[in-house]
Amino acid sequence: MDLDSILPIENMSDLTIQTLVDRIQRSRTDEQFIYRESELDELWRLVDIALRAGDPDGLRDAAQLRQMRDAIHRAHDLVGMEGKPAEAAAALRGALV
């Protein structure tokens, strides 16, 4: 999908996270960074819901979900506030199971 559009985030699977890592690494413009922030916001929301209701896939416990949420938050700040896509991608890899 084009980097100048927002990818719908429908789950918190490793494939989704790996796709976001790739998109973050390839992003270059401020506008693209804003789109990546939006994608990370949605991923964070899904993880936050799973923390309250349990992982719908049954793959992660609460500690793993908290670690995921923290990694997503770090990636969000690095790509959006600091404009550091390589560091953001590295941080997001910490959300992988």
PERA-V707756 format. One record per residue. N is the residue number from 1. RES is the residue in one small letter. NEAR is the number of other ideal C-beta (glycine too) atoms within 10 Angstrom. Layout:
# PERA-V707756
n & res & near
N & RES & NEAR
N & RES & NEAR
This chain:
# PERA-V707756
n & res & near
1 & m & 9
2 & d & 9
3 & l & 17
4 & d & 10
5 & s & 9
6 & i & 16
7 & l & 17
8 & p & 8
9 & i & 19
10 & e & 9
11 & n & 12
12 & m & 26
13 & s & 14
14 & d & 12
15 & l & 8
16 & t & 18
17 & i & 23
18 & q & 14
19 & t & 15
20 & l & 24
21 & v & 20
22 & d & 12
23 & r & 22
24 & i & 27
25 & q & 16
26 & r & 12
27 & s & 21
28 & r & 11
29 & t & 11
30 & d & 10
31 & e & 11
32 & q & 19
33 & f & 21
34 & i & 13
35 & y & 20
36 & r & 28
37 & e & 18
38 & s & 15
39 & e & 21
40 & l & 26
41 & d & 13
42 & e & 18
43 & l & 24
44 & w & 21
45 & r & 14
46 & l & 19
47 & v & 23
48 & d & 15
49 & i & 14
50 & a & 20
51 & l & 15
52 & r & 8
53 & a & 8
54 & g & 13
55 & d & 17
56 & p & 11
57 & d & 11
58 & g & 7
59 & l & 13
60 & r & 19
61 & d & 11
62 & a & 12
63 & a & 8
64 & q & 15
65 & l & 21
66 & r & 14
67 & q & 16
68 & m & 26
69 & r & 20
70 & d & 15
71 & a & 22
72 & i & 27
73 & h & 15
74 & r & 18
75 & a & 30
76 & h & 21
77 & d & 16
78 & l & 23
79 & v & 30
80 & g & 18
81 & m & 10
82 & e & 11
83 & g & 14
84 & k & 17
85 & p & 21
86 & a & 11
87 & e & 16
88 & a & 27
89 & a & 21
90 & a & 17
91 & a & 22
92 & l & 27
93 & r & 13
94 & g & 14
95 & a & 29
96 & l & 12
97 & v & 12
